[in-house]
Amino acid sequence: MGKLKTGEQLVNHQLNAAENQFQQLLQTLIDHTPSAVYSRNCTGQYLFANKYYLDLFELTWDEVKGKTDFDLFPKEIAEVFRKNDLDVIKAGKPVQSEELAPQKDGLHTYFSVKFPLLDHSGQVYAICGISTDITEAKRAQALIADQEAKMVIASKLSSLGEMAGGVAHEINNPLAVIKTLSSQLQEIVVENPLDTLLVKEITSKIEKTTDRIARIVQGLRSFSRDGSNDPFSAVNVHQLIEETLSFCNERFKYLGVRVSIEDFKKDLSLEGRATELSQVLLNLLNNANDAIMDLKEKWIKISVSNKKDWVEIQVTDSGKGIPLDIQRKIFQPFFTTKEIGKGTGLGLSISSGIIQSYRGELKIDHKSPNTCFIIRLPKTQKSEHFKAVS
C-alpha cells in the first residue's frame, strides 16, 4: 500500500506540475498577446487585466484590482464601457463594438469583443473582453475613402473636360438664336403700330431658348456636384438619357457621330441617384465616341430593356468589340487604352463601383457583334425585389 500511495502521490504531483505549467503558459500567452485582455464582474469591478492592458494605460494591477472604469477613465468613456458590459450581461452572448480610449497622442479606437462568463447554473457572473487597437486601420480607411473621393472628382473633371466643347456648342447655338430674335424685336419696335402677334411669337421663342440654356446649366451643376449622399429617388430613364445627351449632342454632331435612342416606355423609372447614373452613362458615351473616332462609320445607339424587376441600358457603338485580353483588365483602376493625357483610367472602374453599390452590374455584352456595354439595375433598392432573372 505504501508503494501504491507513493505512486499516487507521484502521479498527483506530476498532474499538479503540469497544471501549473499550463497556467503559466496561459498567463504568458495572455500577457504577451498584442491586445488588451481583461475581466470585470457584473458590477463593473476588475477581476483581471493582462500585461498589455496595464502597460497600455500605464497602470499597475494594484491600481486596477477591484476598481471600475469610472475610477480609471473619464466619465463619458467609462459610461460607454459600462453600457457595452451591460449589453453583454443582458444578451448572455458575445457582443462586438468599437470603443474609444485615451492614449498619450489622443483618443484611439479599439475593436472590442466581450463575452459572458457563466456559472454552473448558466447565470452570468462576469464578462471577459479582448480589445485591439484599430486606430491606424481606421486612419487608413479614411485615407482610402478620401483618395476614392478624389478619384471620383478627377473622373468627373475628365468627363467635363471631354464634353466642354459640346456644351459650348449647346449654349452658343441658343445664344445665337436669342441674338437674332432680339434684333428682330428692335426692328419691330420702330414700326407703328406694333405687330402684337409677331412680338408674342418672338418673345415666346426667346423664353423657350433661355429655358433650354437653363436646363443645360442646371444639368452641369447637378453633374459636377457630389451626389453620393443623396437619398434614392425615382429616376425617369428617358429623362436621364436625354439630359445626359444634352452635354454631348453637339460635340457628337461636330465629330460626325450619329446618336440614336431606340424607342421605349417614356414613363419607365427606377430608384437611384440621377447624378451618379448620369456620370456612368456619360462615361460610356465618351468612351464610345473616343473608340470610334478613326472609323469610317461612326454611330452610337442607346437602347433600354424593361425586365420584371430590372432595367438594362445598353450603349452600343460601331466598333467591332474589345479584345479579350483588354476585357479582362478594362474595369481595373488606372487601366486605359487612351493616349497619355486623354484619360485617367478611372472612368469604368468608378462607374462599375457606382452600379455595384446599387446592387447592379456593368458588363460587356459578349454576344453583340459591336462594342456594347450593359448597365443592369434593379428597379427598386428594396432587398425583397432582387430576384433572379429567368
C-alpha positions as CSV (number, residue, x, y, z in Angstrom):
1,M,0.0,0.0,0.0
2,G,2.9,2.3,0.8
3,K,4.3,1.9,-2.7
4,L,0.8,2.4,-4.3
5,K,0.3,5.5,-2.2
6,T,3.7,6.8,-3.2
7,G,2.7,6.1,-6.8
8,E,-0.5,8.0,-6.5
9,Q,1.4,10.9,-4.9
10,L,3.8,10.9,-7.8
11,V,1.0,11.0,-10.3
12,N,-0.8,13.8,-8.4
13,H,2.5,15.7,-8.2
14,Q,3.0,15.3,-11.9
15,L,-0.6,16.4,-12.6
16,N,-0.2,19.4,-10.4
17,A,3.1,20.3,-12.0
18,A,1.5,20.0,-15.5
19,E,-1.4,22.1,-14.4
20,N,0.9,24.8,-13.0
21,Q,2.9,24.8,-16.2
22,F,-0.3,25.1,-18.2
23,Q,-1.4,28.0,-16.1
24,Q,2.0,29.7,-16.5
25,L,1.8,29.1,-20.3
26,L,-1.7,30.5,-20.4
27,Q,-0.7,33.5,-18.4
28,T,2.3,34.1,-20.6
29,L,0.2,33.9,-23.8
30,I,-2.4,36.3,-22.4
31,D,0.3,38.7,-21.1
32,H,2.1,38.8,-24.4
33,T,-0.9,38.9,-26.8
34,P,-0.9,42.3,-28.6
35,S,-4.4,43.0,-27.3
36,A,-5.9,44.2,-24.1
37,V,-7.5,41.2,-22.2
38,Y,-9.5,41.9,-19.1
39,S,-12.3,40.6,-16.9
40,R,-14.9,42.5,-14.9
41,N,-17.7,41.3,-12.6
42,C,-21.3,42.2,-13.1
43,T,-20.9,45.4,-11.0
44,G,-18.0,46.5,-13.2
45,Q,-15.1,45.8,-10.8
46,Y,-11.9,44.4,-12.4
47,L,-11.1,40.8,-11.8
48,F,-8.2,40.5,-14.2
49,A,-6.1,42.6,-16.7
50,N,-3.2,41.3,-18.7
51,K,0.2,43.0,-19.0
52,Y,-0.7,44.6,-22.4
53,Y,-3.7,46.3,-20.8
54,L,-1.7,47.6,-17.8
55,D,1.2,48.8,-20.0
56,L,-1.3,50.5,-22.4
57,F,-2.8,52.7,-19.7
58,E,0.4,52.9,-17.6
59,L,-1.2,51.3,-14.6
60,T,-0.3,48.6,-12.1
61,W,-2.5,45.7,-11.1
62,D,-2.8,47.1,-7.6
63,E,-4.2,50.3,-9.1
64,V,-6.8,48.3,-11.2
65,K,-7.8,45.4,-9.0
66,G,-11.3,45.9,-7.7
67,K,-11.7,49.3,-9.4
68,T,-14.3,50.2,-12.1
69,D,-13.9,52.1,-15.3
70,F,-15.3,55.2,-13.6
71,D,-12.2,55.1,-11.3
72,L,-9.8,54.8,-14.3
73,F,-11.2,56.8,-17.2
74,P,-13.1,60.0,-18.0
75,K,-16.8,59.7,-17.2
76,E,-18.0,59.8,-20.8
77,I,-15.7,57.0,-21.8
78,A,-16.5,54.9,-18.7
79,E,-20.2,55.2,-19.4
80,V,-19.7,53.7,-22.9
81,F,-17.7,50.8,-21.5
82,R,-20.3,50.2,-18.8
83,K,-23.2,50.3,-21.3
84,N,-21.4,47.7,-23.5
85,D,-20.8,45.5,-20.5
86,L,-24.5,45.6,-19.6
87,D,-25.4,44.7,-23.2
88,V,-23.3,41.5,-22.8
89,I,-24.8,40.7,-19.5
90,K,-28.3,41.2,-20.8
91,A,-27.8,39.3,-24.1
92,G,-25.9,36.5,-22.4
93,K,-23.8,36.1,-25.6
94,P,-20.7,37.8,-27.2
95,V,-21.1,41.4,-28.3
96,Q,-18.8,43.3,-30.7
97,S,-18.3,47.1,-30.6
98,E,-15.9,49.9,-31.3
99,E,-14.7,51.9,-28.2
100,L,-12.6,55.0,-27.7
101,A,-9.9,55.0,-25.1
102,P,-7.4,57.8,-24.2
103,Q,-3.7,57.5,-25.2
104,K,-0.8,59.9,-25.0
105,D,-1.3,61.0,-28.6
106,G,-5.1,61.3,-28.2
107,L,-8.1,59.0,-28.4
108,H,-7.6,55.7,-30.0
109,T,-10.2,53.4,-31.5
110,Y,-10.4,49.8,-30.2
111,F,-12.4,46.9,-31.6
112,S,-13.7,45.0,-28.6
113,V,-15.2,41.6,-28.3
114,K,-16.9,41.0,-25.0
115,F,-18.4,37.7,-23.9
116,P,-20.1,36.5,-20.7
117,L,-18.6,34.1,-18.2
118,L,-21.3,31.7,-16.9
119,D,-21.6,29.8,-13.7
120,H,-22.8,26.2,-13.3
121,S,-26.5,27.4,-13.5
122,G,-25.9,29.3,-16.7
123,Q,-26.0,32.8,-15.0
124,V,-23.6,35.5,-16.0
125,Y,-21.2,36.2,-13.2
126,A,-18.6,38.2,-15.1
127,I,-17.6,39.4,-18.5
128,C,-14.3,39.0,-20.4
129,G,-13.1,41.4,-23.0
130,I,-10.5,41.5,-25.7
131,S,-9.7,44.9,-27.3
132,T,-7.5,45.5,-30.3
133,D,-6.2,49.0,-31.3
134,I,-7.5,49.7,-34.9
135,T,-6.7,53.4,-34.9
136,E,-4.2,53.0,-37.8
137,A,-6.6,50.8,-39.7
138,K,-9.4,53.4,-39.3
139,R,-7.0,56.2,-40.5
140,A,-6.0,54.1,-43.5
141,Q,-9.7,53.5,-44.3
142,A,-10.3,57.3,-44.0
143,L,-7.3,57.9,-46.3
144,I,-8.6,55.4,-48.8
145,A,-12.1,56.9,-48.7
146,D,-10.5,60.4,-49.3
147,Q,-8.5,59.1,-52.2
148,E,-11.5,57.4,-53.7
149,A,-13.4,60.7,-53.4
150,K,-10.6,62.5,-55.2
151,M,-10.6,59.8,-57.9
152,V,-14.3,60.4,-58.5
153,I,-13.7,64.1,-58.8
154,A,-10.8,63.5,-61.2
155,S,-13.0,61.3,-63.3
156,K,-15.8,63.9,-63.3
157,L,-13.4,66.6,-64.3
158,S,-12.1,64.4,-67.1
159,S,-15.6,63.9,-68.3
160,L,-16.4,67.6,-68.0
161,G,-13.3,68.4,-70.0
162,E,-14.2,65.9,-72.7
163,M,-17.7,67.4,-73.1
164,A,-16.8,71.1,-72.7
165,G,-16.7,71.7,-76.4
166,G,-20.1,70.1,-76.9
167,V,-21.6,72.1,-74.0
168,A,-20.2,75.3,-75.6
169,H,-21.9,74.5,-78.8
170,E,-25.1,73.6,-76.9
171,I,-25.1,77.0,-75.3
172,N,-23.7,79.1,-78.2
173,N,-26.4,77.9,-80.6
174,P,-29.4,79.1,-78.5
175,L,-27.5,82.3,-77.7
176,A,-27.2,83.0,-81.4
177,V,-31.0,82.4,-81.7
178,I,-31.7,84.9,-78.9
179,K,-29.4,87.5,-80.5
180,T,-31.2,87.1,-83.8
181,L,-34.7,87.3,-82.2
182,S,-33.6,90.4,-80.2
183,S,-32.5,92.1,-83.4
184,Q,-35.9,91.4,-84.9
185,L,-37.6,92.9,-81.9
186,Q,-35.5,96.0,-82.2
187,E,-36.7,96.4,-85.8
188,I,-40.3,95.8,-84.9
189,V,-40.4,98.4,-82.1
190,V,-39.6,101.2,-84.6
191,E,-42.7,100.3,-86.6
192,N,-46.0,101.8,-85.8
193,P,-48.3,100.1,-84.9
194,L,-46.5,97.2,-83.3
195,D,-47.3,93.7,-84.6
196,T,-48.5,92.3,-81.3
197,L,-48.8,88.7,-82.6
198,L,-45.3,88.7,-84.0
199,V,-43.9,90.2,-80.8
200,K,-45.6,87.4,-78.8
201,E,-44.2,84.8,-81.1
202,I,-40.6,86.1,-80.8
203,T,-40.7,86.6,-77.0
204,S,-42.1,83.0,-76.7
205,K,-39.2,81.7,-78.7
206,I,-36.7,83.7,-76.6
207,E,-38.3,82.2,-73.4
208,K,-38.1,78.7,-74.7
209,T,-34.5,79.2,-75.8
210,T,-33.4,80.6,-72.4
211,D,-35.2,77.7,-70.7
212,R,-33.0,75.4,-72.8
213,I,-29.9,77.1,-71.7
214,A,-31.0,77.0,-68.1
215,R,-31.6,73.2,-68.3
216,I,-28.1,72.7,-69.7
217,V,-26.5,74.8,-66.9
218,Q,-28.6,73.1,-64.3
219,G,-27.6,69.8,-65.7
220,L,-23.9,70.8,-65.4
221,R,-24.4,71.9,-61.9
222,S,-26.0,68.7,-60.9
223,F,-23.4,66.6,-62.7
224,S,-20.5,68.4,-61.1
225,R,-21.7,68.1,-57.5
226,D,-21.2,65.1,-55.2
227,G,-24.5,63.2,-55.3
228,S,-23.2,60.1,-53.4
229,N,-25.0,61.1,-50.2
230,D,-28.3,62.0,-51.9
231,P,-31.3,59.8,-51.0
232,F,-32.5,57.4,-53.5
233,S,-35.5,58.7,-55.5
234,A,-37.4,57.8,-58.7
235,V,-35.3,58.4,-61.8
236,N,-37.1,58.6,-65.1
237,V,-34.8,56.6,-67.5
238,H,-35.8,58.6,-70.7
239,Q,-35.2,61.9,-69.0
240,L,-31.9,60.6,-67.6
241,I,-30.7,59.7,-71.1
242,E,-32.0,63.0,-72.7
243,E,-30.3,65.2,-70.0
244,T,-27.0,63.3,-70.3
245,L,-27.0,63.6,-74.1
246,S,-27.6,67.3,-73.8
247,F,-24.0,67.6,-72.6
248,C,-22.5,65.9,-75.7
249,N,-25.0,66.0,-78.5
250,E,-23.4,69.0,-80.3
251,R,-19.9,67.5,-79.8
252,F,-21.1,64.3,-81.4
253,K,-22.7,66.2,-84.3
254,Y,-19.5,68.2,-84.9
255,L,-17.4,65.0,-84.9
256,G,-19.8,63.3,-87.3
257,V,-21.2,60.7,-84.8
258,R,-24.8,59.7,-85.2
259,V,-26.6,59.1,-81.9
260,S,-29.9,57.3,-81.7
261,I,-32.2,56.2,-78.9
262,E,-34.4,53.1,-79.5
263,D,-38.0,53.7,-78.6
264,F,-39.1,52.5,-75.1
265,K,-41.7,53.5,-72.5
266,K,-41.3,57.1,-71.5
267,D,-42.6,56.6,-68.0
268,L,-40.0,53.8,-67.2
269,S,-38.3,54.7,-63.9
270,L,-36.0,53.1,-61.3
271,E,-34.7,54.0,-57.8
272,G,-31.4,55.7,-57.8
273,R,-29.4,58.9,-57.8
274,A,-29.7,60.8,-61.1
275,T,-26.3,62.5,-60.7
276,E,-24.4,59.2,-60.3
277,L,-26.3,57.4,-63.1
278,S,-25.7,60.4,-65.4
279,Q,-22.0,60.1,-64.7
280,V,-21.9,56.4,-65.6
281,L,-23.9,57.0,-68.8
282,L,-21.8,60.0,-69.8
283,N,-18.6,58.0,-69.3
284,L,-19.8,55.2,-71.6
285,L,-20.8,57.7,-74.2
286,N,-17.4,59.5,-74.1
287,N,-15.6,56.1,-74.3
288,A,-17.7,55.0,-77.2
289,N,-17.0,58.3,-79.0
290,D,-13.2,58.0,-78.4
291,A,-13.2,54.4,-79.6
292,I,-14.9,55.1,-83.0
293,M,-13.1,58.3,-83.9
294,D,-11.0,56.7,-86.5
295,L,-13.7,54.6,-88.1
296,K,-15.4,55.4,-91.3
297,E,-18.8,54.6,-89.9
298,K,-19.4,56.4,-86.6
299,W,-22.6,55.8,-84.6
300,I,-23.7,55.2,-81.0
301,K,-27.0,53.6,-80.1
302,I,-28.7,53.6,-76.8
303,S,-31.4,51.0,-76.1
304,V,-33.3,50.1,-72.9
305,S,-34.8,46.7,-71.9
306,N,-37.6,46.7,-69.4
307,K,-37.5,43.5,-67.3
308,K,-39.8,42.5,-64.5
309,D,-37.5,43.7,-61.7
310,W,-34.7,45.1,-63.6
311,V,-33.8,47.8,-66.2
312,E,-31.0,47.3,-68.7
313,I,-29.4,50.3,-70.6
314,Q,-27.2,49.3,-73.5
315,V,-24.7,51.6,-75.0
316,T,-23.6,50.2,-78.4
317,D,-21.1,51.8,-80.8
318,S,-19.9,51.0,-84.3
319,G,-16.7,49.4,-83.1
320,K,-16.2,45.7,-83.6
321,G,-15.8,44.7,-80.0
322,I,-13.0,44.7,-77.4
323,P,-10.1,42.2,-77.4
324,L,-10.4,39.5,-74.7
325,D,-7.0,40.5,-73.1
326,I,-8.3,44.1,-72.7
327,Q,-11.8,42.9,-71.5
328,R,-10.1,41.2,-68.5
329,K,-8.5,44.5,-67.4
330,I,-10.9,47.1,-68.6
331,F,-12.6,47.7,-65.2
332,Q,-9.4,47.8,-63.2
333,P,-8.5,51.3,-61.8
334,F,-6.0,53.3,-63.9
335,F,-6.2,50.9,-66.8
336,T,-6.7,52.8,-70.1
337,T,-6.1,52.3,-73.8
338,K,-6.2,56.0,-74.5
339,E,-3.2,58.2,-75.2
340,I,-1.3,59.8,-72.3
341,G,-3.2,62.9,-71.2
342,K,-6.5,61.7,-72.7
343,G,-7.8,59.5,-69.9
344,T,-7.4,58.8,-66.2
345,G,-8.2,55.1,-66.4
346,L,-10.7,55.6,-63.6
347,G,-14.0,56.1,-65.5
348,L,-15.0,52.5,-65.9
349,S,-13.7,51.5,-62.5
350,I,-15.7,54.2,-60.8
351,S,-18.7,53.6,-62.9
352,S,-18.6,49.9,-62.1
353,G,-18.4,50.7,-58.4
354,I,-21.4,53.0,-58.6
355,I,-23.5,50.4,-60.3
356,Q,-22.4,47.7,-57.9
357,S,-23.4,50.0,-55.0
358,Y,-26.9,49.8,-56.5
359,R,-26.6,46.0,-56.4
360,G,-26.5,46.2,-60.2
361,E,-23.9,45.2,-62.8
362,L,-21.9,47.0,-65.5
363,K,-20.7,44.5,-68.1
364,I,-19.7,43.9,-71.7
365,D,-22.1,42.2,-74.0
366,H,-20.0,39.3,-75.4
367,K,-22.8,38.3,-77.9
368,S,-23.0,41.7,-79.6
369,P,-21.2,42.0,-83.0
370,N,-20.4,45.6,-82.0
371,T,-18.9,47.0,-78.8
372,C,-21.7,47.1,-76.3
373,F,-21.8,47.9,-72.6
374,I,-24.8,47.0,-70.4
375,I,-25.9,48.8,-67.3
376,R,-28.1,46.4,-65.4
377,L,-30.0,48.0,-62.5
378,P,-32.8,46.9,-60.1
379,K,-36.0,49.0,-60.3
380,T,-36.1,49.2,-56.6
381,Q,-33.5,49.2,-53.8
382,K,-35.7,47.1,-51.5
383,S,-34.0,43.7,-51.0
384,E,-37.1,41.6,-51.5
385,H,-37.3,42.8,-55.1
386,F,-33.9,41.4,-56.0
387,K,-35.0,38.2,-57.7
388,A,-33.2,36.0,-60.2
389,V,-34.0,36.8,-63.8
390,S,-35.1,33.8,-65.7
